[in-house]
Every structure is written in structure tokens, then in C-alpha cells.
Amino acid sequence: MIKAAARRRERSNEVRRQIWPEVEDSDLWIKDQAKGYTNIPRAMPLMLDIMNELSGGAPVSSAYLELWCRAFEEPVVSLSNARELAFHSGFTGQRAERTWRERIKKLDELGFIKIAPGPAGDLGYALLMNPYKVIKNHKNAGTPGLLSSRYTSLIMRAQETGADDLS
């Protein structure tokens, strides 16, 4: 498996060097060399769309992605700085924190996160749940908003990437 990954990386690098010879490694975001990165499921863009569809008109994906990007080895995130979290999630203006709080509560209601109180109030911490499993639970429950075409696409993408969380 490691050898196959190394071969893929080398083939990709060779293609890049042929097509874009002027681009240096330092101009790219290369995981092994970069600091400040996080692991992300390859199906995350599709999952984010599904989250928004399940939320019933209150897009939650930017708030979820911000939480994901703040998680380190363990999927626990402090929510103590709501103003910053709201801003980094794309919410600005007078209602930014309020809107962000609504989205966080919606993510909790949908099961994508679990929230717990902390020193800063009722939204102290978030625990990020496995999004594949949450979406599968919504499929099994027949939750309105989950399009069959999206779920089928998620199954296919999971198979392509070797994720077995939907099995």
C-alpha cells in the first residue's frame, strides 16, 4: 500500500513537472511539507452539500468546515470564542454570532456534532461525529432533504476512495 502511494505521488509529480515546469514545490501545498493542515475525507465537498440540504434552508457547511479545521488529533473543538468562529465561518455583521449559534445548534440537531456547555456558556465544546455515519443514519431514517442522487453519489465516492463507513 505504501509503495502504491509512493508510485502515485511520483507519477503525479512527473505530470506536474511536465505541464507546469515553472512551479516549484514551495509554491504548492504539499502535506508532508506544510504546517497547519488537517485530514479531511475526500468526499467532504459532497457531505457539505448534503448537510446544507438536510438543514432546511439554513446552510451549515461553513460552520461545520470551520470546526473540522480546528480539530486536531481528537475531534473535540472549543467553542469559547464565538465571535472568531462566526467570522471564520463566513458570518459577519450584527447577527454574525447569532447566526453562527443557530447553525451550530442545527448541526447538533442533525447529529453531525454533539455540543456540551463550558465556561463560555451553553456552547462550550463540540464533538465532531463521523459524517459518513450521520448521513447514513439520515438515509435509514428517511430524513427529508436527503436526495437519493446525493446519497448514491456519496456511496460511489466512498467506494472510489476506500472509505467503508457506509457499509
Rosetta blueprint (number, residue, H / E / L):
1 M L
2 I H
3 K H
4 A H
5 A H
6 A H
7 R H
8 R H
9 R H
10 E H
11 R H
12 S H
13 N H
14 E H
15 V H
16 R H
17 R H
18 Q H
19 I H
20 W L
21 P L
22 E L
23 V L
24 E L
25 D H
26 S H
27 D H
28 L L
29 W L
30 I L
31 K L
32 D L
33 Q L
34 A L
35 K L
36 G L
37 Y L
38 T L
39 N L
40 I L
41 P L
42 R L
43 A L
44 M H
45 P H
46 L H
47 M H
48 L H
49 D H
50 I H
51 M H
52 N H
53 E H
54 L H
55 S L
56 G L
57 G L
58 A L
59 P L
60 V L
61 S H
62 S H
63 A H
64 Y H
65 L H
66 E H
67 L H
68 W H
69 C H
70 R H
71 A L
72 F L
73 E L
74 E L
75 P L
76 V E
77 V E
78 S E
79 L L
80 S L
81 N L
82 A H
83 R H
84 E H
85 L H
86 A H
87 F H
88 H H
89 S L
90 G L
91 F L
92 T L
93 G L
94 Q L
95 R L
96 A H
97 E H
98 R H
99 T H
100 W H
101 R H
102 E H
103 R H
104 I H
105 K H
106 K H
107 L H
108 D H
109 E H
110 L H
111 G L
112 F L
113 I E
114 K E
115 I E
116 A E
117 P E
118 G E
119 P L
120 A L
121 G E
122 D E
123 L E
124 G E
125 Y E
126 A E
127 L E
128 L E
129 M L
130 N L
131 P H
132 Y H
133 K H
134 V H
135 I H
136 K H
137 N H
138 H H
139 K H
140 N H
141 A H
142 G L
143 T L
144 P L
145 G L
146 L L
147 L L
148 S H
149 S H
150 R H
151 Y H
152 T H
153 S H
154 L H
155 I H
156 M H
157 R H
158 A H
159 Q H
160 E H
161 T H
162 G L
163 A L
164 D L
165 D L
166 L L
167 S L
